[in-house]
Structures are given as C-alpha cells and as structure tokens.
Amino acid sequence: MNKEIEIVGAGPAGLVAAINLAKAGCKVTVYEEKSEVGHRFHGDFQGLENWSSEEDAAVLLERLGIKTNYTCQPYSELTVFDANLNKRIIRSQRPLFYLVQRGHAPGCLDHGLMEQAKEADVEIVFNKRVDKLESGGIVGIGPRAADAIAKGIIFNTTMEDTAAAILDDTLAPKGYSYLLIHKNKATMATCMFKDFKREKECFERTVETFKKVFPKLNITDAKEFGGYGNFFFGKPAFENGKYYVGEAAGLQD
C-alpha cells in the first residue's frame, strides 16, 4: 500500500490514526496549526478512564500499536466526597484509571505520541492551518466550543500519591472538582458544565475544600491553567470523503 493520507490536527486522536496508517504502509502527513503538540495543556494530570469497557485501556492501546513512552500510572483507588463532605473510597481490582500528563514536554502523552508518529515516518507539519481537505482524509482538530471548562493549578506537594474528587455544585456546577497527585507533582481543578463566569469563585472554593478534607496538603510553586472541552451527538463519523475523530467527532474522554 502506498496511499497518501492527510490528517488535520496533531492531538491524540489524529496522531494515533497517523501511527496506525503509517504502519499499514500509507504515506501520512499531519498538519498542526500550532507550533507544537499539546498546546492546550500545561503539564497537568488527567485520568485515562478504565471503567467503561471490559478491555483494559492499557491493553487496548497496546493492541492499537501504541507504546507507553509517557507517564501512564495506574490508580485503583479514588476518594470521593459529596457536597456535605461525606467521604467514600472506591477501590477496584484493576485500575480505575491511568494517570497521564498532557502537554508538549517529554513524559506527556502528546509528546510521546508525536515521537511514535515520527518513528513511523509520519510527517508532521507545524504552524500550518488547513481548512479543507480537497481529497478527503481525517479531521481531528479538537474542540470548537466550550461545553465544559476547567480551571486549576499544577503544583508541587509533599503529600502522598492521591486521586480524589468532590461532587458539589458550589465548587463545580453540574461537574466535579478533582485532585491528582503523582510523585510530588499535582493537579487540582474544577471542571464546570455551567455558570462559566463563576470559574474564579468556584476554583477558590475548590482549593479551600481540598485543604479542609486533606489537612496534609501543601501547595508550592503553583501555576494556573485553564481548558475547555466539546462533546455532541449526531455528527456522522464519515462525511464528504472525510473521517472525523476525537473531539471533532463529538467524542470526549
């Protein structure tokens, strides 16, 4: 096979598609309008969920030909608080999720996938905006609207590895606040699905509440970050000669 494939967007969905197509013998070019991968992220931790399918996420990625050349730490315990700060600990025999780091630095998911794409001889063209794929191809341009936003900080801490969430509309309207700690690095954020103008207020409450439920939590060298996500139903995955993947297809997590 020597087919030429063009992909718009060097996010995880676009890069995984590129890696597999290149391994199948296609000549693949990925266009990314920014100067680097992971431009929306800042080294913050996220969870690659592992509870919605029978096949383990790590096994699935391996089956898709994706190597683990990035932080991918299994977590089998999650501490959850309700709005009254009642505490529940959820444990699983297999990982509930895999902690990954997002951004352009080594160790981040985005950087790792970029390296694997280059190893597969995928050509990645940065600083190139492509609005139309005249001959078809794959569109993985990420979100174009904000159905949910996140406001948070990445920081250093001496607290032990932890995964925790709080379900409280005063902290995260219709969403959740979360704390992820791995090897003395941490991410804390509110993920909001409405009342976006209250993000500062909600995040301040999130910090106060996590400090209350975890008295040993200390925060140093904090850096703020923000993000947004887009999800929807009804758009065809294939239309007018183009395949849509990731958030361009309405998929989130």
Backbone as numpy.savetxt, mean C-alpha at the origin, in Angstrom:
# Nx Ny Nz CAx CAy CAz Cx Cy Cz
7.59 -15.80 -28.20 6.74 -14.61 -28.20 7.62 -13.37 -28.20
7.29 -12.41 -29.01 8.07 -11.18 -29.06 7.14 -9.97 -29.13
6.02 -10.07 -28.48 5.02 -9.02 -28.53 5.46 -7.82 -27.70
5.17 -6.62 -28.18 5.50 -5.41 -27.45 4.28 -4.94 -26.66
4.49 -4.71 -25.37 3.41 -4.30 -24.47 3.79 -2.99 -23.80
2.86 -2.05 -23.77 3.07 -0.79 -23.07 2.17 -0.74 -21.83
2.74 -0.26 -20.74 2.03 -0.16 -19.47 2.18 1.26 -18.96
1.08 1.86 -18.53 1.11 3.19 -17.95 0.96 3.07 -16.44
1.98 3.51 -15.71 1.95 3.48 -14.26 2.88 2.44 -13.68
3.87 2.89 -12.87 4.84 1.99 -12.26 4.52 1.73 -10.80
3.23 1.52 -10.51 2.82 1.09 -9.18 2.93 -0.42 -9.07
2.56 -1.01 -7.94 2.66 -2.46 -7.78 1.91 -3.25 -8.84
0.70 -2.83 -9.20 -0.08 -3.58 -10.19 0.60 -3.54 -11.56
1.04 -2.36 -11.98 1.70 -2.23 -13.26 3.02 -2.98 -13.32
3.79 -2.92 -12.24 5.09 -3.59 -12.22 4.95 -5.10 -12.17
4.00 -5.62 -11.41 3.79 -7.08 -11.37 3.37 -7.58 -12.75
2.50 -6.82 -13.42 2.11 -7.19 -14.78 3.32 -7.18 -15.71
4.15 -6.16 -15.57 5.34 -6.03 -16.41 6.31 -7.19 -16.19
6.53 -7.55 -14.94 7.46 -8.63 -14.62 7.00 -9.94 -15.26
5.73 -10.25 -15.11 5.22 -11.51 -15.64 5.20 -11.53 -17.17
4.85 -10.42 -17.79 4.83 -10.37 -19.25 6.25 -10.48 -19.82
7.20 -9.82 -19.14 8.59 -9.90 -19.61 9.12 -11.33 -19.49
8.77 -12.00 -18.39 9.21 -13.38 -18.21 8.57 -14.31 -19.24
7.41 -13.90 -19.77 6.73 -14.69 -20.80 7.27 -14.40 -22.20
8.25 -13.50 -22.30 8.88 -13.24 -23.58 8.47 -11.96 -24.26
7.62 -11.16 -23.60 7.19 -9.90 -24.21 8.24 -8.80 -24.00
8.25 -7.85 -24.93 9.07 -6.65 -24.76 8.17 -5.61 -24.09
8.50 -5.25 -22.83 7.60 -4.44 -22.02 8.22 -3.08 -21.73
7.43 -2.04 -21.94 7.83 -0.69 -21.57 6.80 -0.13 -20.60
7.28 0.38 -19.46 6.41 1.00 -18.44 6.68 2.49 -18.42
5.63 3.29 -18.53 5.75 4.74 -18.47 5.26 5.24 -17.11
6.10 6.02 -16.45 5.75 6.59 -15.15 5.95 8.09 -15.20
4.88 8.84 -14.88 4.96 10.30 -15.03 5.82 10.96 -13.96
6.06 10.28 -12.85 6.92 10.84 -11.80 8.37 10.40 -12.02
9.27 10.96 -11.21 10.69 10.70 -11.39 11.16 9.43 -10.70
10.28 8.76 -9.94 10.65 7.56 -9.22 9.41 6.75 -8.88
9.61 5.51 -8.47 8.48 4.69 -8.05 8.09 5.09 -6.62
6.87 4.74 -6.22 6.44 4.97 -4.84 6.36 6.43 -4.45
6.12 7.31 -5.42 6.15 8.75 -5.13 5.05 9.19 -4.18
3.97 8.40 -4.06 2.87 8.77 -3.16 3.16 8.43 -1.70
4.25 7.71 -1.47 4.49 7.17 -0.12 5.82 7.67 0.43
6.01 7.46 1.72 7.11 8.11 2.42 7.85 7.15 3.35
7.86 5.88 2.98 8.47 4.89 3.86 7.53 4.41 4.94
6.24 4.71 4.82 5.26 4.30 5.83 4.94 2.81 5.68
4.57 2.22 6.81 4.19 0.81 6.83 2.73 0.65 6.44
2.45 -0.43 5.71 1.09 -0.83 5.39 0.96 -2.32 5.62
-0.27 -2.81 5.65 -0.50 -4.23 5.83 -1.00 -4.88 4.55
-0.30 -5.91 4.10 -0.76 -6.73 2.98 -1.66 -7.80 3.56
-2.99 -7.57 3.48 -3.93 -8.42 4.22 -3.88 -9.87 3.74
-4.17 -10.77 4.69 -4.02 -12.20 4.42 -5.22 -12.99 4.95
-6.35 -12.30 5.12 -7.50 -12.98 5.72 -8.67 -13.20 4.76
-8.57 -12.69 3.54 -9.72 -12.77 2.64 -9.62 -13.88 1.61
-8.55 -14.67 1.66 -8.43 -15.78 0.72 -7.80 -16.97 1.42
-8.08 -18.15 0.92 -7.52 -19.35 1.52 -6.03 -19.48 1.25
-5.58 -18.98 0.10 -4.17 -19.05 -0.23 -3.41 -17.92 0.45
-2.31 -18.28 1.10 -1.50 -17.30 1.79 -0.96 -16.27 0.79
-0.96 -15.00 1.18 -0.53 -13.93 0.28 0.91 -14.11 -0.18
1.78 -14.57 0.73 3.18 -14.78 0.36 3.31 -15.90 -0.67
2.51 -16.94 -0.50 2.52 -18.05 -1.46 1.99 -17.58 -2.81
0.95 -16.77 -2.78 0.38 -16.23 -4.01 1.41 -15.40 -4.78
2.11 -14.53 -4.07 3.12 -13.71 -4.73 4.24 -14.56 -5.33
4.63 -15.59 -4.59 5.66 -16.49 -5.12 5.16 -17.20 -6.38
3.89 -17.60 -6.35 3.30 -18.27 -7.52 3.24 -17.31 -8.72
3.11 -16.02 -8.43 3.08 -15.02 -9.50 4.49 -14.63 -9.95
5.49 -15.27 -9.38 6.86 -15.00 -9.80 7.50 -13.80 -9.13
6.95 -13.37 -7.99 7.47 -12.19 -7.29 8.37 -12.63 -6.14
9.61 -12.17 -6.14 10.55 -12.46 -5.07 10.33 -11.50 -3.91
10.74 -11.92 -2.72 10.63 -11.05 -1.55 11.96 -10.32 -1.35
12.17 -9.27 -2.11 13.36 -8.44 -1.97 13.01 -7.10 -1.30
12.03 -7.13 -0.43 11.54 -5.96 0.30 11.07 -6.43 1.68
10.88 -5.50 2.59 10.36 -5.85 3.92 9.00 -6.49 3.77
8.85 -7.68 4.35 7.56 -8.40 4.27 7.45 -9.25 5.53
7.08 -8.59 6.62 7.09 -9.21 7.95 5.70 -9.74 8.32
5.59 -11.06 8.60 4.27 -11.59 8.99 3.87 -11.17 10.40
2.61 -10.80 10.57 2.04 -10.48 11.88 0.82 -11.36 12.09
0.81 -12.10 13.18 -0.29 -13.02 13.49 -1.14 -12.54 14.65
-0.88 -11.32 15.12 -1.65 -10.78 16.24 -1.98 -9.32 15.99
-3.22 -8.96 16.24 -3.69 -7.59 16.07 -4.50 -7.19 17.29
-4.12 -6.06 17.89 -4.85 -5.52 19.04 -5.84 -4.47 18.54
-7.11 -4.68 18.87 -8.18 -3.81 18.38 -8.92 -3.18 19.55
-9.18 -1.87 19.45 -9.94 -1.15 20.46 -11.20 -0.59 19.83
-12.32 -0.61 20.59 -13.54 0.04 20.11 -13.56 1.48 20.60
-14.67 2.18 20.34 -14.75 3.60 20.68 -14.69 3.85 22.18
-15.00 2.83 22.99 -14.90 2.95 24.44 -13.57 2.43 24.97
-12.67 2.12 24.05 -11.34 1.60 24.33 -11.36 0.22 25.00
-12.46 -0.50 24.74 -12.44 -1.91 25.11 -11.47 -2.63 24.19
-10.67 -3.50 24.75 -9.56 -4.11 24.02 -9.85 -5.56 23.64
-9.55 -5.91 22.41 -9.63 -7.29 21.95 -8.33 -7.62 21.22
-7.80 -8.81 21.49 -6.61 -9.27 20.79 -7.01 -10.40 19.85
-6.74 -10.20 18.58 -7.07 -11.20 17.56 -5.78 -11.93 17.18
-5.81 -13.24 17.29 -4.65 -14.07 16.94 -5.04 -15.09 15.90
-4.06 -15.46 15.07 -4.31 -16.41 14.01 -3.14 -17.37 13.90
-3.42 -18.61 13.48 -2.35 -19.57 13.29 -1.47 -19.22 12.10
-2.04 -18.54 11.13 -1.24 -18.05 10.01 -1.25 -16.53 10.07
-0.36 -15.86 9.36 -0.32 -14.40 9.43 -1.67 -13.76 9.09
-2.06 -12.78 9.90 -3.24 -11.98 9.57 -2.92 -11.03 8.41
-1.68 -10.55 8.40 -1.23 -9.68 7.32 0.30 -9.70 7.29
0.83 -9.20 6.19 2.27 -9.02 6.06 2.57 -7.52 6.05
3.42 -7.08 6.96 3.79 -5.68 7.01 4.78 -5.39 5.88
4.44 -4.38 5.07 5.32 -3.94 3.99 5.56 -2.44 4.15
6.63 -1.98 3.55 6.96 -0.56 3.57 6.80 0.00 2.17
6.25 1.19 2.07 5.97 1.79 0.76 6.86 3.00 0.50
7.31 3.11 -0.75 8.13 4.25 -1.13 9.21 3.85 -2.12
10.16 4.75 -2.34 11.18 4.54 -3.37 12.50 4.03 -2.81
12.64 3.94 -1.48 13.93 3.55 -0.89 14.09 2.02 -0.89
15.33 1.53 -0.86 15.56 0.09 -0.74 14.84 -0.47 0.49
14.26 -1.64 0.34 13.47 -2.25 1.41 11.99 -2.02 1.24
11.62 -1.02 0.43 10.21 -0.73 0.19 9.67 -1.64 -0.92
8.40 -1.96 -0.84 7.74 -2.79 -1.85 7.93 -2.23 -3.25
7.70 -0.94 -3.41 7.76 -0.31 -4.73 9.17 -0.43 -5.32
10.17 -0.18 -4.51 11.56 -0.26 -4.97 11.91 -1.70 -5.34
11.47 -2.66 -4.50 11.76 -4.06 -4.78 11.16 -4.54 -6.08
9.92 -4.15 -6.35 9.28 -4.54 -7.61 9.97 -3.88 -8.81
10.41 -2.64 -8.63 11.14 -1.97 -9.71 12.42 -2.73 -10.05
13.16 -3.17 -9.03 14.39 -3.92 -9.26 14.11 -5.24 -9.97
13.03 -5.91 -9.57 12.68 -7.17 -10.24 12.28 -6.94 -11.69
11.59 -5.83 -11.94 11.21 -5.51 -13.32 12.45 -5.26 -14.18
13.42 -4.53 -13.63 14.65 -4.26 -14.38 15.40 -5.56 -14.65
15.45 -6.46 -13.66 16.11 -7.76 -13.84 15.45 -8.56 -14.96
14.14 -8.35 -15.16 13.41 -9.06 -16.22 13.50 -8.33 -17.57
14.35 -7.30 -17.63 14.56 -6.50 -18.85 13.35 -5.66 -19.23
12.56 -5.26 -18.23 11.50 -4.30 -18.47 12.12 -2.91 -18.57
11.71 -2.15 -19.58 12.17 -0.76 -19.70 11.20 0.14 -18.95
11.72 0.91 -17.99 10.89 1.85 -17.23 11.30 3.26 -17.63
10.35 4.02 -18.15 10.61 5.38 -18.60 9.97 6.34 -17.59
10.81 7.04 -16.83 10.31 7.97 -15.83 10.08 9.36 -16.44
9.35 10.19 -15.71 9.04 11.55 -16.16 8.36 11.56 -17.52
7.52 10.56 -17.75 6.84 10.44 -19.04 5.35 10.22 -18.79
4.56 11.21 -19.14 3.11 11.09 -19.00 2.51 10.59 -20.32
1.75 9.53 -20.23 1.09 8.97 -21.41 -0.41 8.95 -21.14
-1.17 9.70 -21.93 -2.61 9.79 -21.72 -3.39 8.79 -22.56
-2.78 8.30 -23.64 -3.48 7.37 -24.51 -2.53 6.24 -24.92
-3.05 5.05 -24.97 -2.32 3.91 -25.51 -2.98 3.57 -26.84
-2.43 4.08 -27.90 -3.06 3.94 -29.20 -3.20 2.48 -29.64
-2.25 1.64 -29.25 -2.27 0.24 -29.67 -2.73 -0.69 -28.55
-3.38 -0.12 -27.53 -3.81 -0.92 -26.40 -2.67 -1.14 -25.43
-2.93 -1.87 -24.37 -1.92 -2.11 -23.35 -2.56 -2.22 -21.98
-1.82 -1.80 -20.96 -2.29 -1.93 -19.58 -2.24 -0.57 -18.90
-3.32 -0.23 -18.23 -3.41 1.05 -17.51 -3.41 0.77 -16.01
-2.39 1.29 -15.34 -2.30 1.14 -13.89 -1.89 2.44 -13.24
-2.64 3.49 -13.52 -2.24 4.86 -13.16 -2.57 5.24 -11.73
-3.18 4.33 -10.96 -3.47 4.66 -9.57 -4.73 5.47 -9.42
-4.96 6.02 -8.22 -6.22 6.70 -7.93 -6.33 8.05 -8.63
-7.54 8.40 -8.98 -7.81 9.70 -9.56 -8.82 10.50 -8.73
-9.24 9.93 -7.61 -10.15 10.62 -6.70 -9.86 10.13 -5.30
-10.39 10.79 -4.29 -10.15 10.41 -2.90 -11.44 9.90 -2.26
-11.59 8.58 -2.24 -12.70 7.97 -1.51 -12.35 7.79 -0.04
-11.06 7.75 0.24 -10.56 7.68 1.61 -9.23 8.42 1.66
-8.93 9.02 2.80 -7.63 9.68 2.97 -6.96 9.16 4.23
-5.65 9.27 4.26 -4.88 8.91 5.44 -4.01 10.08 5.83
-3.95 10.37 7.11 -3.03 11.38 7.64 -2.28 10.75 8.79
-0.96 10.85 8.76 -0.22 10.18 9.81 1.20 10.65 9.94
1.97 9.87 10.71 3.38 10.14 10.91 4.15 8.83 10.84
5.40 8.93 10.39 6.36 7.84 10.57 7.35 8.34 11.62
7.82 7.44 12.48 8.64 7.88 13.59 9.47 6.72 14.15
10.39 7.06 15.04 11.16 6.07 15.76 10.57 5.86 17.14
10.72 4.67 17.68 10.19 4.36 19.00 10.98 3.21 19.60
10.97 3.13 20.91 11.60 1.99 21.59 10.57 0.92 21.94
9.33 1.16 21.61 8.27 0.19 21.89 8.45 -1.05 21.02
8.04 -2.20 21.56 8.18 -3.47 20.84 7.28 -3.52 19.61
7.57 -4.48 18.72 6.76 -4.66 17.52 5.29 -4.81 17.89
4.44 -4.06 17.21 3.01 -4.00 17.55 2.19 -3.75 16.31
1.00 -4.32 16.28 0.00 -3.99 15.27 -1.30 -3.72 16.02
-1.85 -2.53 15.86 -3.05 -2.16 16.60 -3.95 -1.26 15.75
-5.24 -1.31 16.06 -6.22 -0.48 15.37 -7.27 0.00 16.35
-7.84 1.16 16.07 -8.93 1.71 16.88 -10.09 2.04 15.94
-11.28 1.57 16.30 -12.49 1.84 15.53 -13.31 2.85 16.29
-13.23 4.11 15.87 -13.88 5.21 16.58 -14.08 6.35 15.59
-15.32 6.74 15.36 -15.61 7.79 14.39 -15.04 9.15 14.78
-14.72 9.37 16.05 -14.12 10.65 16.43 -12.63 10.69 16.09
-12.05 9.53 15.80 -10.65 9.44 15.40 -10.52 9.23 13.90
-11.45 8.45 13.35 -11.40 8.09 11.93 -12.83 7.87 11.44
-13.51 8.93 10.97 -14.91 8.81 10.54 -15.12 7.72 9.50
-15.95 6.72 9.88 -16.29 5.57 9.02 -15.05 4.75 8.63
-13.95 4.94 9.35 -12.72 4.24 9.02 -12.05 3.66 10.25
-10.74 3.83 10.34 -9.98 3.23 11.43 -8.67 3.99 11.60
-8.17 3.98 12.81 -6.82 4.47 13.09 -5.93 3.26 13.33
-4.65 3.38 12.96 -3.79 2.22 13.10 -2.39 2.61 13.55
-1.72 1.64 14.18 -0.35 1.78 14.63 0.39 0.51 14.25
1.48 0.66 13.51 2.31 -0.47 13.09 3.75 -0.19 13.50
4.35 -1.11 14.24 5.73 -0.95 14.69 6.53 -2.17 14.27
7.71 -1.92 13.69 8.60 -3.00 13.27 10.04 -2.53 13.44
10.77 -3.21 14.29 12.19 -2.93 14.52 12.43 -1.45 14.84
11.63 -0.93 15.78 11.77 0.43 16.30 11.44 1.53 15.29
10.87 1.14 14.14 10.29 2.10 13.20 8.78 1.95 13.28
8.06 3.05 13.09 6.61 2.97 13.29 5.86 3.89 12.33
4.61 3.51 12.09 3.66 4.32 11.35 2.38 4.41 12.17
1.87 5.62 12.32 0.58 5.84 12.98 -0.25 6.75 12.09
-1.53 6.41 11.90 -2.34 7.22 11.00 -3.82 7.04 11.29
-4.59 8.02 10.83 -6.03 7.88 10.76 -6.41 7.68 9.31
-7.25 6.71 9.04 -7.75 6.43 7.69 -9.23 6.77 7.68
-9.59 7.85 6.99 -10.93 8.44 7.06 -11.69 8.24 5.76
-12.98 7.94 5.88 -13.82 7.74 4.70 -14.84 8.87 4.53
-14.83 9.85 5.44 -15.69 11.03 5.31 -15.12 12.13 6.20
-15.71 13.32 6.10 -15.29 14.47 6.91 -13.80 14.77 6.76
-13.33 14.80 5.53 -11.90 14.97 5.28 -11.35 16.27 5.86
-12.17 17.30 5.98 -11.70 18.58 6.50 -11.31 18.49 7.97
-11.70 17.40 8.63 -11.38 17.23 10.05 -10.11 16.41 10.25
-9.31 16.25 9.21 -8.16 15.34 9.30 -7.18 15.72 10.41
-6.89 17.00 10.58 -5.94 17.43 11.61 -6.47 17.10 13.00
-7.72 17.45 13.23 -8.36 17.17 14.52 -8.39 15.67 14.80
-8.77 14.89 13.80 -8.87 13.44 13.99 -7.50 12.81 14.24
-6.49 13.31 13.55 -5.17 12.72 13.77 -4.63 13.08 15.15
-4.84 14.30 15.60 -4.40 14.68 16.95 -5.05 13.79 18.00
-6.33 13.49 17.81 -7.02 12.58 18.74 -6.46 11.17 18.64
-6.09 10.77 17.43 -5.51 9.44 17.24 -4.21 9.30 18.04
-3.34 10.30 17.96 -2.07 10.27 18.70 -2.33 10.21 20.19
-3.22 11.07 20.68 -3.53 11.09 22.11 -4.07 9.74 22.58
-4.92 9.11 21.76 -5.55 7.86 22.16 -4.56 6.70 22.16
-3.72 6.62 21.15 -2.72 5.55 21.14 -1.74 5.70 22.31
-1.39 6.94 22.67 -0.52 7.14 23.84 -1.23 6.71 25.12
-2.54 6.87 25.14 -3.32 6.48 26.33 -3.37 4.96 26.48
-3.61 4.24 25.38 -3.76 2.79 25.47 -2.41 2.07 25.50
-1.36 2.76 25.04 -0.01 2.19 25.09 0.91 3.17 25.83
0.92 3.14 27.17 1.71 4.11 27.94 3.20 4.08 27.63
3.72 2.97 27.10 5.15 2.86 26.79 5.49 3.45 25.42
4.49 3.90 24.70 4.74 4.43 23.36 5.44 5.77 23.43
6.64 5.84 22.86 7.35 7.11 22.74 7.55 7.41 21.26
7.54 8.69 20.92 7.61 9.13 19.53 8.78 10.09 19.36
9.74 9.73 18.50 10.85 10.62 18.20 11.05 10.69 16.69
11.62 11.81 16.24 11.93 12.02 14.82 10.70 11.81 13.93
9.57 12.34 14.35 8.32 12.14 13.60 8.31 12.98 12.33
7.80 12.36 11.25 7.62 13.05 9.98 6.19 12.80 9.50
5.52 13.86 9.11 4.13 13.74 8.69 4.03 13.20 7.26
2.93 12.51 6.99 2.63 12.09 5.62 1.12 12.09 5.42
0.72 12.06 4.18 -0.70 11.98 3.84 -0.86 11.12 2.60
-2.05 10.61 2.40 -2.31 9.79 1.23 -3.80 9.70 0.96
-4.14 9.08 -0.16 -5.55 8.92 -0.50 -5.71 7.66 -1.33
-6.93 7.16 -1.38 -7.23 5.96 -2.15 -8.55 6.09 -2.88
-8.69 5.30 -3.93 -9.85 5.35 -4.80 -10.34 3.92 -5.05
-11.62 3.69 -4.91 -12.16 2.35 -5.20 -13.59 2.50 -5.70
-13.98 1.60 -6.61 -15.30 1.70 -7.21 -15.63 0.38 -7.88
-16.89 0.23 -8.25 -17.35 -0.96 -8.95 -17.94 -0.56 -10.29
-17.97 -1.53 -11.21 -18.70 -1.31 -12.46 -17.84 -1.06 -13.68
-16.58 -0.65 -13.49 -15.75 -0.39 -14.66 -15.21 -1.71 -15.21
-15.32 -1.94 -16.51 -14.78 -3.19 -17.08 -13.27 -3.27 -16.90
-12.76 -4.48 -16.65 -11.31 -4.66 -16.53 -10.63 -4.60 -17.90
-11.41 -4.77 -18.96 -10.88 -4.67 -20.32 -11.84 -3.83 -21.15
-11.31 -2.80 -21.77 -12.17 -1.88 -22.53 -11.34 -1.18 -23.60
-11.85 -1.16 -24.83 -11.20 -0.47 -25.94 -9.73 -0.89 -26.12
-9.50 -2.18 -25.99 -8.16 -2.70 -26.21 -7.19 -2.52 -25.06
-7.68 -2.03 -23.91 -6.81 -1.78 -22.76 -7.28 -2.57 -21.54
-6.33 -3.11 -20.80 -6.61 -3.74 -19.52 -6.38 -2.72 -18.40
-7.24 -2.75 -17.39 -7.09 -1.85 -16.24 -6.75 -2.68 -15.02
-5.73 -2.23 -14.27 -5.27 -2.98 -13.11 -5.13 -2.05 -11.90
-5.12 -2.64 -10.71 -4.95 -1.86 -9.50 -6.07 -0.87 -9.29
-5.72 0.29 -8.76 -6.73 1.30 -8.47 -7.35 1.88 -9.74
-6.69 1.76 -10.87 -7.31 2.18 -12.13 -8.50 1.29 -12.48
-8.53 0.08 -11.90 -9.65 -0.83 -12.09 -10.64 -0.77 -10.93
-10.41 0.16 -10.02 -11.29 0.30 -8.86 -10.93 -0.59 -7.70
-9.77 -1.23 -7.75 -9.36 -2.17 -6.70 -8.54 -1.46 -5.64
-8.80 -1.78 -4.39 -8.06 -1.22 -3.26 -7.77 -2.35 -2.29
-6.48 -2.50 -1.95 -6.05 -3.58 -1.02 -6.36 -4.95 -1.59
